[in-house]
Amino acid sequence: MGRIVAEQHEKSTESVARRGSRMFAPGEGPSPDPAGAHFERRIRSFQPRRSRVTAGQAEAMLKRWPDWGLDIDGKRVLDLRELFGGLPVVLEIGFGMGEATAQMAAADPGTGILAVDVHTPGQGNLLGLADRGGLTNVRVANGDAIILLREMLDPAALDGCRVYFPDPWPKKRHHKRRLIQPEFLTLLATRLKPGGVLHCATDWEPYAEQMLEVLSAHPDFENTAPDGGYAPRPDFRPLTRFEGQGLDKGHVVHDLLFRRR
């Protein structure tokens, strides 16, 4: 009887994962376009990817999204103290499949991680990792980080921000889509507490050079590296599988740590 129930549950979960464009029922998972038409059309630094969600990822969504997930709809201001039980909060923009995020959350349970991405399988994977690891200091946000920063966070709400391996948009005509731009830094500075650190990492050399140039020129940030260049990888940033693959190919990874003045 137990095996039959388990099989029925698995089939039910798989059906939830395959509902088409509306992958989850309301409240059970992230919306395809949470902000909808509430905000202006503009160049975005990301492309939503709605690839196949596994049964395990869908199950994690069903179990944990109501408590640990939120849509970036731009309709309310988040109370981070309530959301994280008073913990200091770091915003992570783009977490992939969430393995590094889960490792950092486990290593530092005294810090809340507000992890933003638009990749549904990654959202489910991170929720599953957090659930199995008892990581109550992780929240998963679905949607546009710009709308989150601009519409849903109070000034000086964040203790830090992490942007690890963002899309480099390597073609010159796409450089305007890169996240680390003066306008983004100006917005982020309003949401970071003084002394809060923006930590970026990339294995794309031209993007690293642009990051260093733009960050060094911005009046609200100062480089923590004594020589004004790149920083060594901090111990708290795990070596990710993606990063390891890049290193195997001869890529050089650059870390940048800039402090909010």
C-alpha positions in Angstrom: 0.0 0.0 0.0 2.9 2.4 0.9 4.5 1.8 -2.5 1.2 2.6 -4.3 0.7 5.8 -2.3 4.3 6.8 -3.1 3.8 6.2 -6.8 0.6 8.2 -6.9 2.3 11.1 -5.1 5.2 10.9 -7.6 2.8 11.0 -10.6 0.9 13.9 -9.0 4.1 15.8 -8.5 5.2 15.1 -12.1 1.8 16.4 -13.4 2.4 19.6 -11.4 5.8 20.0 -13.0 4.3 19.7 -16.5 1.3 22.0 -16.4 2.7 24.0 -19.3 3.4 27.7 -19.1 1.6 27.9 -15.8 3.8 25.3 -14.1 2.4 25.6 -10.6 -1.0 26.5 -9.2 -1.3 29.9 -7.5 0.6 29.8 -4.2 2.4 26.6 -5.0 5.3 28.0 -7.0 6.7 31.0 -8.9 4.6 32.9 -11.5 5.9 33.1 -15.1 5.9 36.9 -15.1 5.2 38.2 -11.5 5.6 41.9 -12.3 3.5 41.6 -15.4 2.8 44.9 -17.1 3.0 47.0 -13.9 6.4 48.4 -14.8 8.1 49.9 -17.9 9.6 47.9 -20.7 13.4 48.2 -20.6 16.5 46.3 -21.5 17.0 43.4 -19.1 20.1 41.6 -18.0 18.5 38.2 -18.0 16.3 35.9 -20.0 13.7 33.7 -18.2 14.4 30.0 -18.7 11.4 27.7 -18.1 13.2 24.4 -18.8 11.8 21.1 -17.4 11.3 20.9 -13.7 12.0 17.5 -12.2 9.6 15.7 -9.9 12.0 16.4 -7.0 12.2 20.1 -7.7 8.4 20.3 -8.1 8.0 18.5 -4.8 10.3 21.0 -3.1 8.3 23.9 -4.6 5.0 22.5 -3.4 6.4 21.9 0.1 8.5 25.1 0.7 7.5 27.8 -1.8 4.5 29.0 0.4 6.9 29.7 3.3 10.3 30.3 1.7 9.4 31.6 -1.8 8.1 35.0 -3.1 7.3 36.5 -6.4 8.9 39.9 -7.3 5.6 41.6 -8.2 6.6 45.1 -7.1 3.3 45.6 -5.2 4.7 45.6 -1.7 7.7 46.5 0.4 9.2 43.5 2.1 9.9 43.5 5.8 13.2 41.7 5.9 13.4 41.6 9.7 10.2 39.6 9.7 11.1 37.5 6.7 14.5 36.5 8.2 13.8 36.7 11.9 16.0 39.7 12.4 19.1 38.3 10.7 21.3 40.6 8.6 20.4 40.0 5.0 22.6 39.6 1.9 21.0 39.7 -1.6 22.3 37.2 -4.1 21.4 37.9 -7.7 21.5 34.8 -10.0 22.2 31.6 -8.1 22.0 29.0 -10.9 21.1 25.6 -9.4 21.7 26.9 -5.8 24.5 24.6 -4.7 26.9 27.5 -3.7 24.0 29.4 -2.1 23.1 26.4 0.1 26.8 25.9 1.1 27.1 29.5 2.1 23.8 29.4 4.0 24.9 26.3 5.9 28.3 27.8 6.7 26.8 31.1 8.0 23.4 30.4 9.6 23.5 33.9 11.2 23.1 35.6 7.8 19.9 35.6 5.8 20.3 35.1 2.0 17.6 36.5 -0.3 18.4 34.6 -3.5 16.9 35.9 -6.7 16.7 34.1 -10.0 14.3 33.4 -12.9 15.3 29.8 -13.6 12.5 27.5 -12.3 14.6 24.3 -11.9 17.2 26.2 -10.0 14.6 27.6 -7.7 13.2 24.2 -7.0 16.7 22.7 -6.5 17.7 25.4 -4.0 14.5 25.0 -2.0 15.1 21.2 -1.9 18.7 21.7 -0.7 17.5 24.2 1.9 14.7 21.8 3.1 17.0 18.8 3.3 19.7 20.8 5.1 17.4 22.6 7.5 18.5 25.9 6.1 15.9 28.3 7.5 18.0 31.4 6.5 17.3 31.1 2.7 14.5 32.8 0.8 14.0 32.4 -2.9 12.7 35.3 -4.9 11.4 34.9 -8.5 11.7 37.7 -11.0 13.6 40.9 -11.8 16.2 42.0 -9.2 15.9 45.6 -10.4 12.2 45.7 -9.5 13.0 44.0 -6.1 15.6 46.7 -5.3 13.6 49.6 -6.6 10.1 48.8 -5.4 10.2 46.2 -2.7 13.2 47.0 -0.4 13.6 49.8 2.1 16.6 52.1 1.9 19.6 50.6 3.7 17.8 47.3 4.0 20.7 45.1 2.9 24.0 44.1 4.5 25.5 42.9 1.3 25.0 41.8 -2.3 26.5 39.0 -4.3 26.6 38.7 -8.1 28.4 35.5 -9.0 29.0 34.7 -12.7 26.3 36.9 -14.2 25.6 36.5 -17.9 28.6 38.2 -19.6 26.6 39.1 -22.8 29.9 38.7 -24.8 28.7 40.3 -28.1 29.4 44.0 -28.2 25.8 44.9 -29.2 24.6 43.1 -26.0 27.0 44.8 -23.6 24.1 47.1 -22.6 22.4 44.1 -21.1 25.2 43.5 -18.5 24.0 44.0 -15.0 27.0 45.8 -13.5 26.4 49.3 -14.9 26.5 52.7 -13.2 22.7 52.9 -13.0 22.5 49.6 -11.2 25.2 50.5 -8.8 23.4 53.8 -7.9 20.2 51.9 -7.2 22.0 49.2 -5.2 23.8 51.8 -3.1 20.5 53.2 -1.8 19.5 49.7 -0.5 22.9 48.8 1.0 23.8 49.9 4.5 27.0 51.9 4.7 29.8 49.4 4.9 27.8 46.8 3.1 29.9 44.9 0.5 29.1 44.1 -3.1 30.9 41.0 -4.1 31.1 40.1 -7.8 32.8 37.2 -9.5 33.3 36.4 -13.2 35.4 34.2 -15.4 34.9 36.5 -18.5 37.9 38.7 -18.6 36.4 41.6 -20.6 33.4 41.7 -18.2 35.8 41.7 -15.2 37.6 44.7 -16.7 34.3 46.5 -17.1 33.2 45.7 -13.6 36.5 47.0 -12.2 36.3 50.2 -14.2 32.6 50.9 -13.4 32.9 50.1 -9.7 36.1 52.1 -9.3 34.6 55.1 -10.9 31.4 55.0 -8.8 31.3 57.5 -5.9 29.3 55.3 -3.6 31.7 52.4 -3.6 35.3 51.8 -2.6 37.6 48.9 -3.5 38.5 46.7 -0.5 41.6 45.4 -2.4 44.6 47.5 -1.2 46.1 47.7 -4.7 42.8 48.8 -6.2 42.5 45.7 -8.3 40.9 42.3 -8.0 40.6 40.5 -4.7 41.5 36.9 -3.9 38.6 34.5 -3.7 37.2 34.7 -0.1 36.9 31.5 1.8 33.2 31.9 2.1 32.6 31.8 -1.6 32.5 28.1 -2.6 34.2 26.8 -5.7 31.2 26.0 -7.9 30.9 23.2 -10.4 30.5 25.8 -13.2 33.6 27.6 -12.0 35.6 24.4 -11.8 34.7 23.6 -15.4 35.9 27.1 -16.4 39.2 26.6 -14.6 39.7 23.3 -16.4 39.4 25.2 -19.6 42.0 27.7 -18.6 39.6 30.5 -17.6 40.7 33.0 -14.9 38.2 33.9 -12.3 38.2 37.4 -10.9 36.6 38.5 -7.6 35.7 42.1 -6.9 34.8 43.3 -3.4 33.6 46.9 -3.1 32.3 48.5 0.1 29.4 50.9 0.2 30.8 54.2 1.5 
